[in-house]
Amino acid sequence: MAAKAKGRGLIAKGMLAHGQKLSRGLLAGTILRCTDNTGAKKLRLVQVNGYKGRLRRYPSATVGDKITVSVRQGAPDMKKKIFQAVIVRQRKPFRRIDGVWVQFEENAAVIITPEGEMKGSEIRGPVAREAAERWPRIASASSTIV
């Protein structure tokens, strides 16, 4: 059976293919910190894009996943609006291929446009290597990649 080829559509939008399997640490309804300079402070995870789940199982996401979020706190023009975002940090430990376990102090995401461009211009705090490898535009804007 031939391997399924990834279309150019996703790569052209600033996203690369997903690599290893990571521990999914963020369920639908999780509150995340917005770590860019768009004006949003707290985000609620509404939906995980591309998640194929099971009946009555909460959708879950991990570092590097594209998600749909609603802004809970922040600038008045951002509040109560729905955006796409990418998870850059998660509190649940996940294991890398080289055997290292990685865990961050908080759950954090970066707001992006539907085309895959970053809405803000800078990222505060570290970004997981898995997210940086999958989203090159986020990698170029981040100051620290862990």
Summary of the structure (lengths in Angstrom):
residues: 146
radius of gyration: 14.8
end to end distance: 37.1
largest distance: 52.5
contacts: 435
relative contact order: 0.22
helix: 12%
strand: 37%
